């Protein structure tokens, strides 16, 4: 199969996955508080733009099954808020729930929200780490062609995107996970100074349902544990 046809197939599979989970999420009656139990570090999940928390149910279920209490910020709704506003909602939820040693698991725009919260809204250092999946840390050139303000913010020329790219102080506490092809982020999701992990899968959305993604996230939530088991030094 040619590379063009392969990428076209990946595009189709990606949108089919997204459409399927938007429908399943809309029909789901799963309660957010049903995932609050667990003996390991608390996880706060932040979805991407136009995604509600149920869109990330495959990862939420895997995290909870591994012993993590999982929290979602329902006030984000479909995540169309500006990044600083959304980050404030996340910080307020963490504080109100009394969470400490928090791990953030975020998809796409959610990673920008998580990084902003770590940089500007975590004076008490409640957030320990973040694992971001397919986050446009350097923006996406496609955003400049979009008319919707909530999507144009992903432009590489956006002032907030540029400002956050220059801020590298928290990058060492971030793991950026992405696949071999992302139809929405041609620039890629590699983040300087972070733990960058490329998986052998493709897509911006479909990666959320890949078993390797869940396994990788669980490893990256506690990278020092993985390093200790392998006898290697912790790269974080």
VOBA-298040 format. One record per residue (C-alpha): residue in three letters; x, y, z. Coordinates in steps of 0.5 Angstrom, whole numbers, plus 2048, in hexadecimal, padded with zeros to 3 digits. Each point is the difference from the previous one (the first is absolute). Example, Ala and Ser with C-alpha at 12.3 -4.5 7.8 and 13.67 -1.06 7.14 Angstrom:
BEGIN
res = Ala, X = 819, Y = 7F7, Z = 810
res = Ser, X = 802, Y = 807, Z = 7FE
END
This chain:
BEGIN
res = Unk, X = 800, Y = 800, Z = 800
res = Unk, X = 803, Y = 807, Z = 7FE
res = Unk, X = 801, Y = 805, Z = 806
res = Unk, X = 7FA, Y = 804, Z = 7FD
res = Unk, X = 7FB, Y = 7FB, Z = 800
res = Unk, X = 803, Y = 7FE, Z = 807
res = Unk, X = 7FF, Y = 807, Z = 803
res = Unk, X = 7F9, Y = 800, Z = 7FC
res = Unk, X = 7FE, Y = 7FA, Z = 804
res = Unk, X = 803, Y = 803, Z = 807
res = Unk, X = 7FC, Y = 806, Z = 7FF
res = Unk, X = 7F9, Y = 7FC, Z = 7FE
res = Unk, X = 801, Y = 7FB, Z = 806
res = Unk, X = 802, Y = 806, Z = 805
res = Unk, X = 7F9, Y = 804, Z = 7FE
res = Unk, X = 7FC, Y = 7F9, Z = 801
res = Unk, X = 803, Y = 7FF, Z = 807
res = Unk, X = 7FF, Y = 807, Z = 802
res = Unk, X = 7F8, Y = 800, Z = 7FD
res = Unk, X = 7FF, Y = 7F9, Z = 803
res = Unk, X = 803, Y = 803, Z = 807
res = Unk, X = 7FC, Y = 806, Z = 800
res = Unk, X = 7F9, Y = 7FC, Z = 7FF
res = Unk, X = 802, Y = 7FB, Z = 805
res = Unk, X = 802, Y = 806, Z = 805
res = Unk, X = 7FA, Y = 804, Z = 7FF
res = Unk, X = 7FC, Y = 7F9, Z = 801
res = Unk, X = 804, Y = 7FE, Z = 806
res = Unk, X = 7FD, Y = 801, Z = 807
res = Unk, X = 806, Y = 7FF, Z = 804
res = Unk, X = 801, Y = 804, Z = 806
res = Unk, X = 807, Y = 804, Z = 801
res = Unk, X = 800, Y = 7FF, Z = 807
res = Unk, X = 800, Y = 7F8, Z = 7FF
res = Unk, X = 807, Y = 800, Z = 7FF
res = Unk, X = 802, Y = 804, Z = 806
res = Unk, X = 802, Y = 7FA, Z = 804
res = Unk, X = 808, Y = 7FD, Z = 800
res = Unk, X = 806, Y = 800, Z = 804
res = Unk, X = 805, Y = 803, Z = 7FB
res = Unk, X = 801, Y = 807, Z = 7FE
res = Unk, X = 7FA, Y = 804, Z = 7FE
res = Unk, X = 800, Y = 801, Z = 7F8
res = Unk, X = 7FC, Y = 806, Z = 7FD
res = Unk, X = 7FE, Y = 7FF, Z = 7F9
res = Unk, X = 7FF, Y = 806, Z = 7FB
res = Unk, X = 7FD, Y = 7FF, Z = 7F9
res = Unk, X = 802, Y = 803, Z = 7FA
res = Unk, X = 7FC, Y = 806, Z = 7FC
res = Unk, X = 7F8, Y = 7FE, Z = 7FF
res = Unk, X = 801, Y = 7FA, Z = 804
res = Unk, X = 7FD, Y = 7FE, Z = 807
res = Unk, X = 803, Y = 7FC, Z = 805
res = Unk, X = 7FC, Y = 7FA, Z = 7FE
res = Unk, X = 804, Y = 800, Z = 7F9
res = Unk, X = 806, Y = 7FE, Z = 804
res = Unk, X = 7FC, Y = 7FA, Z = 804
res = Unk, X = 805, Y = 7FA, Z = 7FD
res = Unk, X = 806, Y = 804, Z = 803
res = Unk, X = 7FC, Y = 802, Z = 807
res = Unk, X = 7FE, Y = 7F8, Z = 800
res = Unk, X = 807, Y = 7FE, Z = 800
res = Unk, X = 802, Y = 805, Z = 805
res = Unk, X = 7FB, Y = 7FE, Z = 805
res = Unk, X = 801, Y = 7F9, Z = 7FF
res = Unk, X = 807, Y = 801, Z = 801
res = Unk, X = 7FF, Y = 803, Z = 807
res = Unk, X = 800, Y = 807, Z = 7FF
res = Unk, X = 7FA, Y = 805, Z = 802
res = Unk, X = 7FE, Y = 803, Z = 7FA
res = Unk, X = 7FD, Y = 807, Z = 800
res = Unk, X = 7FD, Y = 804, Z = 7FA
res = Unk, X = 7FE, Y = 808, Z = 800
res = Unk, X = 7F9, Y = 800, Z = 7FE
res = Unk, X = 7FF, Y = 807, Z = 7FF
res = Unk, X = 805, Y = 800, Z = 7FA
res = Unk, X = 7FA, Y = 7FD, Z = 7FC
res = Unk, X = 802, Y = 7FF, Z = 7F9
res = Unk, X = 807, Y = 804, Z = 802
res = Unk, X = 7FF, Y = 806, Z = 7FB
res = Unk, X = 802, Y = 805, Z = 806
res = Unk, X = 807, Y = 804, Z = 7FF
res = Unk, X = 806, Y = 7FC, Z = 803
res = Unk, X = 801, Y = 805, Z = 806
res = Unk, X = 7F9, Y = 7FF, Z = 802
res = Unk, X = 7FF, Y = 7F9, Z = 7FF
res = Unk, X = 807, Y = 7FF, Z = 804
res = Unk, X = 7FD, Y = 804, Z = 805
res = Unk, X = 7FA, Y = 7FB, Z = 800
res = Unk, X = 805, Y = 7FA, Z = 801
res = Unk, X = 804, Y = 804, Z = 806
res = Unk, X = 7F9, Y = 801, Z = 803
res = Unk, X = 7FE, Y = 7F9, Z = 800
res = Unk, X = 806, Y = 7FD, Z = 802
res = Unk, X = 800, Y = 805, Z = 806
res = Unk, X = 7F9, Y = 7FF, Z = 802
res = Unk, X = 801, Y = 7F9, Z = 800
res = Unk, X = 806, Y = 800, Z = 804
res = Unk, X = 804, Y = 7FC, Z = 7FB
res = Unk, X = 808, Y = 800, Z = 801
res = Unk, X = 805, Y = 7FC, Z = 7FC
res = Unk, X = 7FC, Y = 801, Z = 7FA
res = Unk, X = 801, Y = 7FD, Z = 7F9
res = Unk, X = 7FD, Y = 803, Z = 7FA
res = Unk, X = 7FE, Y = 7FC, Z = 7FA
res = Unk, X = 7FE, Y = 805, Z = 7FB
res = Unk, X = 7FE, Y = 7FF, Z = 7F8
res = Unk, X = 802, Y = 805, Z = 7FB
res = Unk, X = 7FE, Y = 807, Z = 802
res = Unk, X = 7FF, Y = 7FD, Z = 807
res = Unk, X = 808, Y = 800, Z = 801
res = Unk, X = 800, Y = 807, Z = 7FE
res = Unk, X = 7FB, Y = 801, Z = 806
res = Unk, X = 804, Y = 7FC, Z = 805
res = Unk, X = 807, Y = 803, Z = 7FE
res = Unk, X = 7FD, Y = 807, Z = 801
res = Unk, X = 7FD, Y = 7FE, Z = 807
res = Unk, X = 807, Y = 7FD, Z = 802
res = Unk, X = 803, Y = 806, Z = 7FE
res = Unk, X = 7FC, Y = 806, Z = 803
res = Unk, X = 7FB, Y = 7FD, Z = 804
res = Unk, X = 803, Y = 7FB, Z = 805
res = Unk, X = 803, Y = 804, Z = 805
res = Unk, X = 7FF, Y = 7FA, Z = 805
res = Unk, X = 803, Y = 7FB, Z = 7FB
res = Unk, X = 7FA, Y = 7FB, Z = 801
res = Unk, X = 802, Y = 7FE, Z = 7F9
res = Unk, X = 806, Y = 7FB, Z = 7FF
res = Unk, X = 800, Y = 7FE, Z = 7F9
res = Unk, X = 7FC, Y = 800, Z = 7F9
res = Unk, X = 7FF, Y = 7FB, Z = 7FB
res = Unk, X = 7FE, Y = 804, Z = 7FA
res = Unk, X = 7FE, Y = 7FC, Z = 7F9
res = Unk, X = 800, Y = 803, Z = 7FA
res = Unk, X = 801, Y = 807, Z = 802
res = Unk, X = 802, Y = 806, Z = 7FB
res = Unk, X = 805, Y = 803, Z = 805
res = Unk, X = 803, Y = 804, Z = 7FA
res = Unk, X = 7F9, Y = 801, Z = 7FD
res = Unk, X = 7FD, Y = 7FD, Z = 7F9
res = Unk, X = 801, Y = 804, Z = 7F9
res = Unk, X = 7F9, Y = 7FD, Z = 7FE
res = Unk, X = 7FD, Y = 805, Z = 806
res = Unk, X = 801, Y = 806, Z = 7FC
res = Unk, X = 7FB, Y = 7FE, Z = 7FB
res = Unk, X = 7FB, Y = 7FF, Z = 805
res = Unk, X = 7FA, Y = 805, Z = 801
res = Unk, X = 7FE, Y = 7FE, Z = 807
res = Unk, X = 804, Y = 804, Z = 805
res = Unk, X = 800, Y = 7F9, Z = 805
res = Unk, X = 804, Y = 7FD, Z = 7FB
res = Unk, X = 804, Y = 806, Z = 7FD
res = Unk, X = 804, Y = 800, Z = 807
res = Unk, X = 804, Y = 7FA, Z = 7FE
res = Unk, X = 804, Y = 804, Z = 7FA
res = Unk, X = 807, Y = 800, Z = 801
res = Unk, X = 800, Y = 808, Z = 800
res = Unk, X = 7FB, Y = 800, Z = 806
res = Unk, X = 803, Y = 805, Z = 805
res = Unk, X = 7FE, Y = 7FB, Z = 806
res = Unk, X = 803, Y = 7FA, Z = 7FC
res = Unk, X = 806, Y = 804, Z = 7FF
res = Unk, X = 801, Y = 802, Z = 807
res = Unk, X = 7FE, Y = 7F9, Z = 803
res = Unk, X = 806, Y = 7FD, Z = 7FB
res = Unk, X = 805, Y = 804, Z = 803
res = Unk, X = 7FE, Y = 7FE, Z = 807
res = Unk, X = 804, Y = 7FA, Z = 801
res = Unk, X = 800, Y = 800, Z = 808
res = Unk, X = 7FB, Y = 7FA, Z = 801
res = Unk, X = 802, Y = 7FC, Z = 7F9
res = Unk, X = 804, Y = 7FB, Z = 804
res = Unk, X = 7FA, Y = 7FE, Z = 804
res = Unk, X = 7FC, Y = 7FF, Z = 7FA
res = Unk, X = 7FF, Y = 7FA, Z = 7FB
res = Unk, X = 7FE, Y = 801, Z = 7F9
res = Unk, X = 7FD, Y = 7FA, Z = 7FD
res = Unk, X = 7FF, Y = 800, Z = 7F8
res = Unk, X = 7FF, Y = 7FB, Z = 7FA
res = Unk, X = 804, Y = 7FF, Z = 7FA
res = Unk, X = 7FB, Y = 805, Z = 7FC
res = Unk, X = 7FB, Y = 805, Z = 803
res = Unk, X = 7FB, Y = 803, Z = 7FA
res = Unk, X = 7FF, Y = 806, Z = 805
res = Unk, X = 807, Y = 802, Z = 802
res = Unk, X = 805, Y = 7FF, Z = 7FA
res = Unk, X = 805, Y = 804, Z = 805
res = Unk, X = 800, Y = 7FA, Z = 805
res = Unk, X = 7FF, Y = 800, Z = 807
res = Unk, X = 808, Y = 7FF, Z = 802
res = Unk, X = 801, Y = 805, Z = 806
res = Unk, X = 807, Y = 802, Z = 802
res = Unk, X = 802, Y = 7FE, Z = 807
res = Unk, X = 7FB, Y = 7FB, Z = 800
res = Unk, X = 7FF, Y = 7F9, Z = 800
res = Unk, X = 7FE, Y = 7FF, Z = 7F9
res = Unk, X = 7FD, Y = 7F9, Z = 7FE
res = Unk, X = 7FE, Y = 7FE, Z = 7F9
res = Unk, X = 7FB, Y = 7FA, Z = 7FF
res = Unk, X = 800, Y = 7FC, Z = 7FA
res = Unk, X = 7F9, Y = 802, Z = 7FF
res = Unk, X = 7FC, Y = 806, Z = 7FC
res = Unk, X = 7FB, Y = 805, Z = 801
res = Unk, X = 7FE, Y = 806, Z = 804
res = Unk, X = 7FA, Y = 7FC, Z = 803
res = Unk, X = 801, Y = 7F9, Z = 7FF
res = Unk, X = 806, Y = 800, Z = 804
res = Unk, X = 7FC, Y = 801, Z = 806
res = Unk, X = 7FD, Y = 7F9, Z = 800
res = Unk, X = 806, Y = 7FC, Z = 7FE
res = Unk, X = 802, Y = 7FB, Z = 806
res = Unk, X = 808, Y = 802, Z = 7FF
res = Unk, X = 7FE, Y = 807, Z = 802
res = Unk, X = 7FC, Y = 7FE, Z = 806
res = Unk, X = 806, Y = 7FC, Z = 802
res = Unk, X = 805, Y = 806, Z = 7FE
res = Unk, X = 7FC, Y = 805, Z = 804
res = Unk, X = 800, Y = 7FC, Z = 806
res = Unk, X = 808, Y = 7FF, Z = 800
res = Unk, X = 801, Y = 807, Z = 7FF
res = Unk, X = 7FC, Y = 802, Z = 806
res = Unk, X = 805, Y = 7FE, Z = 804
res = Unk, X = 807, Y = 800, Z = 7FC
res = Unk, X = 804, Y = 7FF, Z = 806
res = Unk, X = 7FD, Y = 7F9, Z = 802
res = Unk, X = 801, Y = 7FE, Z = 7F8
res = Unk, X = 807, Y = 802, Z = 801
res = Unk, X = 801, Y = 7FC, Z = 806
res = Unk, X = 7FD, Y = 7FA, Z = 7FE
res = Unk, X = 805, Y = 800, Z = 7F9
res = Unk, X = 806, Y = 802, Z = 804
res = Unk, X = 800, Y = 806, Z = 7FC
res = Unk, X = 801, Y = 808, Z = 802
res = Unk, X = 7FA, Y = 804, Z = 800
res = Unk, X = 800, Y = 804, Z = 7FA
res = Unk, X = 7FB, Y = 805, Z = 803
END
